[in-house]
C-alpha cells in the first residue's frame, strides 16, 4: 500500500518536546540573492539547509532540463540531510514538533519541503509524500506558510 499524505502530526509527535534550533543556525538567506550569492553562502556555510533549499528552488525554476532537475534534487537532498543533522544534534529523534514560528527552524523546514517539491518534479512520488508528511509532522501549518 502506498503512503498517503497526512495533514497533521503523527500520533507520536505530540508526545515529544518541540525542537527549537539555536539562533546561530538561522539561515543566512534573506530572499532576493543571486545564484552566485547563494553559491558563495553554501561554500562559506555548508551546514545552512536554507541555502541549499534556495539553490534547489533556483535550479528547479530554470526549466525542465534534466540537468537543472538533477542539480535541484542534489541541492535539496543536501539541505535535507544537513537539516536533519541539525535537528538531531539539538534533541530531535525523528519525530515531534519543529515549529515554523521559530525562525531558526525555517531553513530546515524549507529544505525538507524543497526535497518534496523536487521529488514530485522528477516523478519520485514516494519521496514526495514522505517529505511532505515529514513537514506536516513537524508543523501542520508549515507547508501552507511556505507555499503562500
N, C-alpha and C positions, 0 to 999 in steps of 0.2 A: 504494500500500500504506500502510495506517495505521501510525503509530508504535506500537511495543509498549513496555510498561512494562519497564524494566530494574531489577534489584535491586542491581547493583554499579556500580562506576565504569566509565566508558568506557575504551577502550584507550589514549587519550592522557592521561587524567587521572593515571595512575600515574607519568608522566614529569615532572610539574610539581611544584614545591615546594608545601608546604602554605601556605595563606594564613591568617594569624592577625591578625585586626584588633586595633588598639591598644585598650587598656583604656578609653580615653576614648570609644570608640564602643560600649561596652556599653549595652544598652538600659536605660532608666530604669524599665521595667515590672517590678514585683516580684510581681504577682498580687494579685487582690482589689480592684483600683482600680475606681471607679465610671466610668461613661461620661463624666461631667463631668471627672473627673481625667484620664482618657485624652485627652480633647479638649484640656485645658489643656497636657498634656505634648506633644501634637502641635503645638500653637501655639508653645510655647517651644523645642521641638527637632524641627523638621520632618524632619530627617535620620535620626531614630531609626526604623529599619524595624520594630523590635519593637513600638513604639507603634502603628504602622499595622496590624500584624498583629493586635494585641489589639483594635483598633477594628473590624477586619473580622470577627473572631470574635464580638464583641458583637452587631454588626448581623445577622450570619447567625443567631445564636441567638434573635433577636427574633421570628422567624417566617418564614413563606413568602411574605410580601407582596413584590411586585415592587420596591417602593420600598426595603425593607430589603436585598434581594438586590443591587440596583444600588449602594446605599451600601457594602455589604460588598465588592463587587467593586472599586469605586473605591478604597477604603481598602487592600485587598490589593494592587492594582496599584501604588498609590503606594509602599507598603512594599517591594514587589518592585524597583521602579526605584531607590528610594533605597538599597536593599541592594546592588544591582548596582553602583551608583555607588561605594559604599564599598569593595566588593571590588576593583573596577578601580583605584581610586586607591591601593590597597595591594598592587598587583602581580598580581592575578588577571587572566588573559587569556581568560576564557570557559570554561575547563576546569581541572580539577585539584582537589585536596583542600581542603576548607574544614571542618575538624573541629568537630563538635558539642561535643566535650570542652573546647574553648576558649571560655569564657563570652562574650566579646565577639562571637563568630560567631553566637550563638544567635538574636539578633534578625533577622538576615538570613535564616537558615535557616527561622525561623518565618514570615517574610513570604513566602518562596517557597512554603512548604507551604500557607499560607493561600490564596494565589492558586490553587494546585492544588485545594484543597477548595472554594473558592467557584466556580471554573470548573466543577467537577463539578456543583455545586448548580444552576447555570444551564444545564447541558447542553452546555457547551463542552468536549467530550471531548478534542479535540486539545490544547488548552491544559492541561487536567488532566494528561494523560500527559506532556506536555513538561515541566511544572513538577515533577511527581513524579520524572521521570528526572533533572532537574537536582539535586534534593535528593539522590537516590541517587548521582549522580556526585560531589557534594560530600562526602558521608559516607554510606556504605551503612547505617549504624546510626541516622542522624538521624531518619528518619521513624518508626521504632519508638520512639525516645526521646520524640518529640513526641506520638505517638498513645497512649503508655502501654503 
